[in-house]
């Protein structure tokens, strides 16, 4: 979901001979650009020979054109700093060449420019500022000036500016970041507006009417009040927020308090607690119901940190990552996954999920519920498809097991719990966490070689294969594995059909391939595993090769050689001591 913005822009030349102000706004052109947010900019050109207009237009146009082309992994301030530095270098180089060309012959058309740029991204804003254009924030009836002028009013040098684009080879940019709320208004203006109007009049005009009405009123009043300069006002009113970014969740997790232990009947942010369904010393999970205008709304699951972990910044960062990840992977649909809901102006730090009544696979297996082979393969197809969706987002679940596979009362299977999942933006505490359940972890994760032990998407596929084996047979393929218990992997699993005769041979081969001890024999992608499930007996896989003894136990050959040697030496000793001599 992108921002819902009301934008107004008014630029007037006023009594000046030339219009040297320039302003613009660029919204995401497609869903692929929504992650960058919206950018607005105002520039006021400073002329020495008439180059101010060119400098202002080039600055705004270049910034708006290139911002959405920066890598999405860059922080907003990094993206703005790189672009502004490039624009400044270009302007400074043009000014220097023009001065060298004219020399003593006449005045060079040197162009400088101020710049105030605003980026709205997720639930936050970032401001970049150079010069004496300004940014104001209107919130809750107050008008707050966000930028500070870089000028000396009584100095005639370059219009009194101490900083401007094109003035020096390097430019120092002021940056400011903060949160965005629905109802906020941002006003970017040139000194032809804010330099004429009093703060009280400025704030009143900026708050009245829609964005275009406010922008027109600011410029008209400034010129009517005797303004002698170009006048520009750009008003942005926030009517709806974009999807929350990881930075927004992280900031929320760091700043908001953790709710105390809640009891049934307690109400928090319009959510009434129905029951506490899980508590493990790290998290609490509540069933809550939304209250909509006094009426009972849908049920949700609320996940909060246990109060004992409330002061742990790493736990806060990991829960924020889980919330952001869940929202990201379900923003275009949630089949096979659990949707995360964005709380509206929360007073505490918590995460809201869809509530799905039902049971986990672990609960059903413990109750000895019988599944037909067709039920298992149909459910596995849904879950593997959801797993593939995670992998396409660059996410590794890391804890696939029956406890985290859920069948809702609506008949839908879903993957649960992204609490230890890894993404490209996972916090360091989550990266170093050796997560997972040992019996479902591929054996190379216990290797002493960090490269070999690195968690990959294939680790999830191995865990899914172990889950399928247990789903079909009620047993684990390698038995109960304790951490670093490599000896458990020194034998090949028994084919599922030997434990359950109705398992077809093609499914035997598929499961054994998924849990093969040799990673080169396993499925490489979730799509490959899904294709094998869907083809079934029509395109069966070949039976995986048995693991050679040397691969299962590299010491076996040496142990055998040692045994033969000992036996030979015992026989030799017996011959020397007891057999008759001639």
Beta strands, then each sheet from edge to edge (+ up, - down):
strand 1: 4-12
strand 2: 21-26
strand 3: 38-48
strand 4: 110-113
strand 5: 115-121
strand 6: 124-130
strand 7: 134-139
strand 8: 142-145
strand 9: 174-179
strand 10: 185-189
strand 11: 231-240
strand 12: 267-268
strand 13: 271-279
strand 14: 283-292
strand 15: 295-305
strand 16: 340-341
strand 17: 351-354
strand 18: 358-360
strand 19: 405-408
strand 20: 413-415
sheet 1: 1+ 11- 10+ 7- 8+
sheet 2: 2+ 3- 4+
sheet 3: 2+ 3- 5+ 6- 9+
sheet 4: 12+ 13- 14+ 15- 17+ 16-
sheet 5: 18+ 19- 20+
end
